[in-house]
Amino acid sequence: MSDWVLILGGSTGHGAAVAKKLALEGYGIISFHLDRGEAKKIAQKNIEEINELTNGNCHYFNTNAASEDVMNDYIPKIKEVTNSKPLKLILHSIAFGTTTNFFGEKPVTERQMNMTIHVMSNSLLYWTQKLFKENLLTKGSRIMGLTSEGNYLAMEGYGPVSVAKVAMEAIIRQIGWELGQFGITANAIQAGVTPTRALTKITDKWEDWVSATKDRNPMRRTTEPEDVAGTVKLLMEPDADFINCSIIYCDGGEHRSSAI
């Protein structure tokens, strides 16, 4: 095995698509996910496919990747898997947070805000700090996270996640600024509206969102997880070594059109 990647949230949606794409490129896959019930069945099917694509060179852990205890317990295991070889990629693709408004019948609570921001943004910083300290990041390593147009638009029920996305972008920018001297880059990928399970958790009007997106997107379709996977693959190439502290748009031009 030449290189390994770490995907935080790699069992469904964008994360699973990236895992499959990179598995086909010969990368070993290490991933954390937290799936229960029906989602666990979907995740297991994806994991089995990824395991086959990597010829068994994949390790999935169904546990809370945002927990500091999990980070501390599993980083030694990651070193064992890679034989202490640095990771080529850390991708943050965890889509778990509170979707509600700041005001109204069920206004977001302090606990919900703190949880959403920690899971969907701060956890990437803590993973990066710990992996860097353990020499599991080096020249050519990539740190990436997924953001959305909610980083600059106000939307129904999206407030807490919007704050988390803005925080993630700031964290990624700062990571790239501080670790760039070591040849480590950090970038955010802004995907367009994508019909994944995560979208159905954001709004019960997700079908309307999808329909409106097809109308306003210059390419007349929604973003697919495979589009994001292709973008990640391109950013892994040596030719992308100088792309750093940036937001890369993977949405067919959707961010230049009027909002939903």
VOBA-1610 file (N, C-alpha, C; in pm, whole numbers, padded with zeros to 5 digits, always signed):
BEGIN
Met+00084-00120+00000Met+00000+00000+00000Met+00088+00125+00000Ser+00064+00215-00096Ser+00148+00334-00109Ser+00107+00445-00014Asp-00021+00486-00019Asp-00066+00599+00063Asp-00201+00568+00127Trp-00224+00633+00240Trp-00349+00616+00313Trp-00419+00750+00328Val-00552+00746+00332Val-00630+00867+00355Val-00722+00843+00475Leu-00750+00950+00547Leu-00841+00945+00661Leu-00964+01028+00628Ile-01080+00963+00633Ile-01205+01032+00604Ile-01292+01031+00729Leu-01323+01148+00779Leu-01411+01162+00895Leu-01553+01177+00841Gly-01630+01070+00852Gly-01763+01067+00794Gly-01758+01008+00655Gly-01713+00883+00644Gly-01689+00825+00512Gly-01776+00708+00475Ser-01894+00697+00538Ser-01977+00578+00514Ser-02094+00602+00418Thr-02135+00727+00404Thr-02246+00761+00316Thr-02217+00895+00249Gly-02301+00933+00153Gly-02292+01065+00092Gly-02157+01098+00031His-02111+01222+00052His-01986+01269-00006His-01868+01184+00041Gly-01865+01153+00168Gly-01751+01078+00222Gly-01735+00942+00158Ala-01846+00871+00142Ala-01841+00739+00078Ala-01798+00749-00067Ala-01848+00851-00138Ala-01810+00870-00278Ala-01661+00896-00291Val-01607+00978-00199Val-01463+01006-00201Val-01385+00877-00173Ala-01431+00800-00076Ala-01363+00675-00042Ala-01358+00582-00162Lys-01467+00570-00233Lys-01472+00482-00351Lys-01379+00533-00461Lys-01382+00663-00485Lys-01297+00721-00588Lys-01150+00700-00557Leu-01111+00726-00433Leu-00970+00713-00396Leu-00927+00567-00385Ala-01021+00481-00350Ala-00991+00337-00348Ala-00953+00290-00488Leu-01025+00340-00588Leu-00994+00306-00728Leu-00858+00359-00770Glu-00812+00465-00702Glu-00681+00523-00732Glu-00569+00454-00657Gly-00604+00353-00576Gly-00502+00275-00506Gly-00473+00317-00364Tyr-00550+00412-00311Tyr-00530+00455-00173Tyr-00594+00357-00074Gly-00531+00343+00041Gly-00594+00271+00151Gly-00686+00367+00224Ile-00796+00316+00275Ile-00899+00402+00336Ile-00910+00375+00486Ile-00897+00480+00564Ile-00926+00475+00708Ile-01040+00573+00730Ser-01145+00530+00798Ser-01260+00618+00811Ser-01333+00597+00943Phe-01393+00706+00989Phe-01479+00703+01107Phe-01620+00743+01064His-01717+00676+01122His-01856+00710+01096His-01935+00678+01221Leu-02056+00731+01228Leu-02143+00706+01343Leu-02283+00682+01289Asp-02312+00556+01261Asp-02439+00521+01198Asp-02517+00423+01284Arg-02647+00447+01290Arg-02737+00360+01365Arg-02859+00330+01279Gly-02933+00228+01313Gly-03059+00198+01247Gly-03046+00176+01098Glu-03138+00238+01023Glu-03142+00221+00879Glu-03016+00274+00813Ala-02962+00382+00867Ala-02840+00440+00810Ala-02724+00342+00819Lys-02723+00260+00922Lys-02615+00163+00940Lys-02616+00060+00827Lys-02735+00024+00781Lys-02746-00073+00671Lys-02689-00015+00542Ile-02722+00112+00516Ile-02669+00179+00398Ile-02517+00190+00407Ala-02470+00227+00526Ala-02327+00241+00548Ala-02254+00109+00526Gln-02310+00001+00579Gln-02245-00128+00568Gln-02230-00172+00423Lys-02331-00143+00343Lys-02324-00177+00201Lys-02211-00100+00132Asn-02198+00029+00164Asn-02090+00109+00106Asn-01954+00060+00153Ile-01945+00027+00281Ile-01817-00017+00337Ile-01772-00148+00272Glu-01866-00238+00250Glu-01833-00364+00184Glu-01779-00340+00042Glu-01840-00245-00028Glu-01794-00212-00163Glu-01654-00152-00160Ile-01631-00061-00064Ile-01501+00003-00051Ile-01394-00098-00012Asn-01430-00190+00075Asn-01336-00295+00116Asn-01293-00379-00004Glu-01389-00407-00091Glu-01358-00485-00211Glu-01269-00405-00307Leu-01298-00276-00322Leu-01220-00192-00412Leu-01076-00178-00365Thr-01054-00183-00234Thr-00919-00167-00180Thr-00850-00300-00154Asn-00917-00409-00193Asn-00863-00543-00164Asn-00837-00563-00015Gly-00929-00509+00064Gly-00920-00527+00209Gly-00839-00421+00281Asn-00785-00325+00206Asn-00704-00220+00269Asn-00790-00103+00313Cys-00892-00133+00391Cys-00976-00026+00447Cys-01012-00062+00591His-01021+00041+00671His-01051+00023+00813His-01158+00126+00851Tyr-01277+00078+00883Tyr-01388+00166+00922Tyr-01418+00146+01069Phe-01436+00256+01141Phe-01465+00252+01283Phe-01596+00326+01310Asn-01695+00254+01360Asn-01826+00312+01388Asn-01827+00370+01529Thr-01776+00491+01541Thr-01766+00557+01671Thr-01762+00707+01649Asn-01771+00783+01756Asn-01782+00929+01748Asn-01646+00993+01722Ala-01620+01031+01598Ala-01491+01089+01560Ala-01468+01226+01622Ala-01573+01290+01673Ala-01558+01423+01732Ala-01515+01416+01879Ser-01507+01295+01933Ser-01468+01277+02072Ser-01316+01280+02087Glu-01265+01357+02181Glu-01121+01362+02204Glu-01068+01227+02250Asp-01147+01155+02328Asp-01104+01022+02371Asp-01087+00929+02252Val-01179+00939+02156Val-01167+00856+02035Val-01041+00893+01958Met-01014+01023+01945Met-00892+01066+01877Met-00769+01005+01943Asn-00762+01018+02074Asn-00645+00969+02148Asn-00633+00817+02141Asp-00746+00747+02142Asp-00744+00600+02140Asp-00711+00545+02002Tyr-00755+00614+01898Tyr-00744+00557+01763Tyr-00623+00606+01683Ile-00564+00716+01721Ile-00446+00760+01647Ile-00332+00658+01654Pro-00307+00594+01770Pro-00207+00485+01771Pro-00245+00372+01675Lys-00374+00344+01660Lys-00418+00239+01567Lys-00395+00282+01423Ile-00414+00412+01397Ile-00387+00464+01263Ile-00239+00449+01230Lys-00153+00475+01327Lys-00009+00459+01305Lys+00026+00315+01275Glu-00042+00223+01341Glu-00020+00081+01314Glu-00062+00046+01172Val-00179+00096+01131Val-00231+00066+00997Val-00136+00118+00889Thr-00087+00242+00906Thr-00002+00302+00802Thr+00145+00271+00822Asn+00176+00195+00928Asn+00316+00167+00963Asn+00392+00297+00985Ser+00322+00391+01051Ser+00374+00524+01086Ser+00400+00614+00964Lys+00353+00571+00847Lys+00367+00656+00729Lys+00264+00767+00734Pro+00302+00891+00702Pro+00206+01003+00707Pro+00089+00982+00613Leu-00024+01041+00649Leu-00144+01035+00568Leu-00134+01131+00450Lys-00195+01092+00340Lys-00200+01181+00224Lys-00314+01281+00238Leu-00420+01242+00309Leu-00539+01327+00316Leu-00613+01309+00448Ile-00661+01420+00503Ile-00767+01418+00605Ile-00884+01492+00542Leu-00996+01424+00528Leu-01117+01487+00477Leu-01222+01489+00586His-01273+01607+00616His-01382+01620+00713His-01513+01623+00636Ser-01593+01517+00654Ser-01721+01506+00584Ser-01832+01466+00681Ile-01820+01513+00805Ile-01920+01480+00906Ile-02038+01576+00893Ala-02155+01520+00868Ala-02278+01600+00856Ala-02370+01566+00972Phe-02340+01622+01087Phe-02422+01596+01206Phe-02427+01722+01290Gly-02546+01779+01299Gly-02562+01900+01379Gly-02709+01931+01396Thr-02738+02035+01470Thr-02876+02075+01495Thr-02926+02165+01383Thr-03041+02131+01327Thr-03103+02215+01224Thr-03231+02274+01282Thr-03222+02398+01321Thr-03336+02470+01375Thr-03306+02619+01364Asn-03403+02703+01391Asn-03383+02847+01384Asn-03329+02901+01516Phe-03283+03024+01512Phe-03235+03090+01633Phe-03351+03136+01721Phe-03468+03161+01659Phe-03586+03210+01730Phe-03706+03126+01690Gly-03817+03143+01763Gly-03938+03069+01729Gly-03977+02969+01836Glu-04053+02867+01797Glu-04104+02770+01892Glu-03993+02687+01956Lys-03893+02650+01877Lys-03783+02568+01929Lys-03649+02634+01894Pro-03617+02745+01959Pro-03491+02814+01929Pro-03371+02728+01969Val-03264+02741+01896Val-03145+02662+01924Val-03093+02694+02064Thr-03044+02593+02132Thr-02990+02610+02267Thr-02838+02623+02261Glu-02782+02668+02371Glu-02635+02680+02378Glu-02569+02544+02358Arg-02627+02442+02417Arg-02571+02308+02404Arg-02574+02261+02259Gln-02683+02288+02189Gln-02695+02248+02049Gln-02597+02324+01961Met-02580+02453+01987Met-02486+02533+01910Met-02344+02482+01931Asn-02307+02461+02056Asn-02172+02416+02086Asn-02143+02280+02023Met-02242+02189+02029Met-02225+02057+01971Met-02207+02066+01820Thr-02291+02145+01754Thr-02286+02156+01608Thr-02152+02213+01562Ile-02107+02319+01628Ile-01980+02382+01589Ile-01863+02289+01618His-01868+02217+01730His-01758+02125+01762His-01750+02011+01661Val-01864+01947+01636Val-01865+01829+01548Val-01834+01867+01403Met-01893+01976+01355Met-01884+02008+01213Met-01770+02101+01177Ser-01692+02145+01276Ser-01578+02231+01241Ser-01459+02210+01335Asn-01476+02237+01463Asn-01362+02232+01555Asn-01293+02098+01559Ser-01370+01990+01541Ser-01311+01857+01549Ser-01202+01837+01444Leu-01215+01902+01329Leu-01111+01891+01226Leu-00979+01951+01277Leu-00987+02063+01347Leu-00867+02124+01403Leu-00799+02029+01500Tyr-00876+01968+01591Tyr-00816+01883+01693Tyr-00755+01757+01633Trp-00820+01701+01530Trp-00761+01587+01460Trp-00629+01629+01395Thr-00628+01744+01330Thr-00508+01789+01261Thr-00395+01815+01358Gln-00425+01878+01469Gln-00322+01904+01571Gln-00257+01774+01618Lys-00341+01677+01650Lys-00290+01551+01706Lys-00213+01470+01602Leu-00263+01467+01479Leu-00194+01392+01374Leu-00061+01457+01338Phe-00059+01590+01337Phe+00066+01662+01308Phe+00169+01634+01417Lys+00125+01635+01541Lys+00215+01609+01654Lys+00275+01470+01646Glu+00197+01375+01592Glu+00244+01236+01580Glu+00316+01209+01448Asn+00349+01315+01377Asn+00422+01304+01249Asn+00344+01223+01144Leu+00213+01233+01151Leu+00128+01164+01053Leu+00082+01258+00942Leu+00139+01378+00941Leu+00118+01473+00832Leu+00254+01525+00790Thr+00275+01536+00659Thr+00405+01580+00610Thr+00388+01649+00475Lys+00499+01683+00412Lys+00495+01750+00283Lys+00409+01670+00184Gly+00311+01738+00123Gly+00222+01672+00030Gly+00091+01627+00091Ser+00081+01632+00224Ser-00045+01595+00289Ser-00149+01703+00264Arg-00275+01662+00255Arg-00385+01754+00231Arg-00485+01749+00346Ile-00534+01866+00385Ile-00647+01875+00479Ile-00761+01940+00402Met-00876+01875+00403Met-00992+01929+00332Met-01119+01915+00416Gly-01209+02008+00394Gly-01339+02003+00459Gly-01446+02046+00361Leu-01569+02008+00388Leu-01679+02040+00298Leu-01761+02156+00355Thr-01788+02254+00271Thr-01870+02366+00312Thr-01987+02380+00214Ser-02067+02484+00232Ser-02186+02503+00148Ser-02216+02650+00137Glu-02315+02684+00051Glu-02349+02824+00035Glu-02416+02881+00160Gly-02449+02794+00254Gly-02498+02842+00384Gly-02392+02917+00461Asn-02269+02919+00409Asn-02163+02995+00475Asn-02182+03146+00457Tyr-02266+03187+00361Tyr-02291+03330+00343Tyr-02438+03364+00321Leu-02526+03262+00322Leu-02668+03286+00306Leu-02744+03242+00430Ala-02850+03315+00464Ala-02938+03274+00573Ala-03048+03186+00515Met-03073+03072+00579Met-03174+02978+00531Met-03255+02924+00646Glu-03375+02883+00617Glu-03464+02826+00717Glu-03399+02705+00784Gly-03386+02713+00918Gly-03337+02601+00996Gly-03189+02572+00985Tyr-03116+02655+00912Tyr-02975+02623+00882Tyr-02876+02701+00968Gly-02928+02788+01056Gly-02841+02877+01133Gly-02723+02812+01202Pro-02745+02710+01287Pro-02633+02648+01358Pro-02530+02587+01263Val-02577+02521+01158Val-02486+02459+01062Val-02411+02567+00985Ser-02479+02676+00953Ser-02416+02787+00883Ser-02298+02842+00964Val-02319+02859+01093Val-02211+02907+01181Val-02095+02808+01179Ala-02126+02678+01183Ala-02022+02576+01182Ala-01943+02578+01052Lys-02012+02601+00939Lys-01943+02605+00811Lys-01847+02723+00803Val-01890+02838+00853Val-01802+02955+00854Val-01681+02928+00943Ala-01705+02865+01058Ala-01595+02831+01149Ala-01498+02734+01082Met-01552+02636+01010Met-01464+02540+00943Met-01376+02609+00840Glu-01434+02700+00764Glu-01355+02770+00663Glu-01242+02849+00729Ala-01269+02912+00842Ala-01166+02988+00912Ala-01057+02895+00965Ile-01098+02780+01017Ile-01002+02682+01069Ile-00913+02631+00956Ile-00974+02596+00844Ile-00897+02545+00730Ile-00800+02652+00678Arg-00847+02774+00668Arg-00760+02883+00623Arg-00640+02899+00714Gln-00663+02893+00846Gln-00554+02910+00941Gln-00460+02791+00941Ile-00515+02670+00927Ile-00429+02551+00918Ile-00336+02563+00799Gly-00392+02600+00684Gly-00310+02615+00565Gly-00204+02722+00580Trp-00240+02830+00648Trp-00146+02940+00670Trp-00031+02896+00760Glu-00061+02818+00864Glu+00042+02778+00960Glu+00123+02657+00914Leu+00060+02564+00843Leu+00130+02441+00804Leu+00181+02445+00661Gly+00150+02552+00589Gly+00198+02564+00452Gly+00350+02557+00442Gln+00418+02606+00543Gln+00565+02605+00542Gln+00622+02463+00541Phe+00537+02366+00581Phe+00580+02226+00582Phe+00533+02152+00456Gly+00473+02225+00362Gly+00425+02162+00241Gly+00290+02094+00259Ile+00221+02128+00368Ile+00088+02073+00397Ile-00015+02178+00358Thr-00112+02141+00278Thr-00213+02236+00233Thr-00349+02207+00296Ala-00431+02312+00304Ala-00566+02299+00360Ala-00662+02381+00275Asn-00769+02315+00231Asn-00868+02382+00146Asn-01009+02332+00179Ala-01107+02417+00153Ala-01247+02379+00168Ala-01308+02360+00030Ile-01397+02264+00019Ile-01469+02240-00105Ile-01615+02278-00082Gln-01663+02373-00161Gln-01803+02412-00150Gln-01886+02339-00254Ala-01964+02241-00207Ala-02052+02166-00295Ala-02185+02239-00309Gly-02253+02215-00419Gly-02387+02270-00436Gly-02487+02183-00362Val-02614+02217-00373Val-02720+02136-00312Val-02711+01995-00369Thr-02702+01897-00280Thr-02682+01758-00321Thr-02791+01671-00258Pro-02861+01592-00337Pro-02969+01508-00282Pro-02915+01386-00207Thr-02865+01410-00087Thr-02816+01303-00001Thr-02907+01292+00121Arg-02881+01191+00202Arg-02958+01172+00326Arg-02944+01294+00418Ala-02826+01356+00416Ala-02804+01473+00501Ala-02898+01587+00464Leu-02929+01603+00335Leu-03020+01709+00292Leu-03159+01689+00350Thr-03204+01565+00358Thr-03338+01538+00412Thr-03346+01573+00560Lys-03230+01581+00627Lys-03229+01616+00769Lys-03230+01768+00790Ile-03194+01840+00686Ile-03190+01985+00696Ile-03330+02045+00683Thr-03408+01990+00587Thr-03540+02046+00561Thr-03635+01938+00511Asp-03762+01949+00550Asp-03862+01856+00497Asp-03909+01900+00358Lys-03853+02013+00312Lys-03885+02063+00178Lys-03770+02034+00082Trp-03695+01929+00110Trp-03576+01902+00032Trp-03607+01876-00116Glu-03722+01818-00144Glu-03757+01794-00284Glu-03776+01926-00359Asp-03832+02026-00290Asp-03846+02159-00350Asp-03708+02221-00373Trp-03617+02200-00278Trp-03481+02251-00292Trp-03414+02192-00416Val-03431+02060-00433Val-03369+01993-00547Val-03426+02047-00678Ser-03558+02062-00683Ser-03623+02112-00803Ser-03577+02254-00835Ala-03574+02340-00733Ala-03532+02479-00754Ala-03385+02487-00795Thr-03305+02398-00740Thr-03162+02398-00773Thr-03140+02363-00919Lys-03214+02266-00970Lys-03202+02229-01111Lys-03237+02347-01202Asp-03330+02431-01158Asp-03370+02546-01238Asp-03265+02656-01236Arg-03203+02677-01121Arg-03112+02790-01109Arg-02967+02755-01140Asn-02932+02628-01137Asn-02794+02589-01164Asn-02764+02605-01314Pro-02655+02671-01350Pro-02622+02690-01491Pro-02616+02559-01570Met-02585+02446-01499Met-02574+02319-01568Met-02700+02235-01554Arg-02804+02297-01495Arg-02939+02240-01489Arg-02946+02103-01420Arg-02865+02087-01318Arg-02874+01967-01235Arg-02816+01996-01098Thr-02841+01907-01005Thr-02783+01921-00872Thr-02641+01866-00871Thr-02567+01899-00767Thr-02436+01840-00744Thr-02456+01695-00700Glu-02365+01607-00741Glu-02367+01467-00698Glu-02243+01439-00614Pro-02251+01346-00520Pro-02133+01312-00441Pro-02011+01279-00527Glu-02035+01219-00643Glu-01925+01184-00732Glu-01853+01307-00788Asp-01926+01419-00799Asp-01862+01544-00842Asp-01760+01589-00738Val-01800+01581-00612Val-01711+01620-00503Val-01592+01525-00496Ala-01618+01397-00515Ala-01509+01298-00513Ala-01406+01328-00621Gly-01454+01368-00738Gly-01363+01402-00847Gly-01279+01524-00813Thr-01339+01621-00745Thr-01265+01741-00705Thr-01157+01707-00604Val-01190+01622-00507Val-01091+01579-00408Val-00975+01510-00479Lys-01006+01422-00572Lys-00902+01351-00646Lys-00810+01448-00717Leu-00867+01550-00782Leu-00785+01648-00852Leu-00694+01724-00755Leu-00745+01757-00638Leu-00666+01831-00539Leu-00557+01746-00476Met-00565+01615-00494Met-00462+01525-00442Met-00341+01518-00535Glu-00357+01564-00659Glu-00249+01555-00757Glu-00133+01649-00721Pro-00010+01610-00756Pro+00105+01697-00729Pro+00090+01836-00790Asp+00018+01845-00902Asp-00001+01975-00966Asp-00081+02071-00879Ala-00146+02019-00775Ala-00227+02103-00685Ala-00151+02141-00559Asp-00020+02118-00557Asp+00058+02145-00436Asp+00053+02290-00391Phe+00026+02382-00482Phe+00031+02525-00447Phe-00107+02584-00423Ile-00210+02501-00424Ile-00345+02546-00392Ile-00363+02534-00241Asn-00381+02644-00174Asn-00382+02643-00027Asn-00470+02757+00026Cys-00531+02733+00143Cys-00613+02834+00212Cys-00728+02883+00124Ser-00783+02796+00043Ser-00882+02838-00055Ser-01015+02765-00039Ile-01118+02824-00099Ile-01248+02757-00114Ile-01261+02719-00261Ile-01275+02591-00286Ile-01289+02539-00422Ile-01436+02510-00446Tyr-01494+02570-00547Tyr-01637+02553-00576Tyr-01659+02431-00666Cys-01743+02341-00620Cys-01781+02224-00700Cys-01933+02222-00703Asp-01991+02308-00787Asp-02137+02323-00787Asp-02193+02362-00923Gly-02112+02351-01028Gly-02161+02385-01162Gly-02190+02533-01181Gly-02140+02616-01090Gly-02167+02760-01099Gly-02288+02805-01016Glu-02338+02714-00934Glu-02459+02741-00856Glu-02443+02863-00763His-02322+02880-00709His-02299+02990-00614His-02309+03126-00680Arg-02311+03129-00815Arg-02323+03256-00887Arg-02467+03284-00927Ser-02558+03193-00889Ser-02698+03211-00923Ser-02777+03252-00798Ser-02902+03295-00817Ser-02984+03337-00706Ser-03014+03220-00615Ala-03028+03248-00485Ala-03047+03143-00385Ala-03189+03085-00392Ile-03204+02969-00326Ile-03335+02903-00320Ile-03433+02992-00245
//
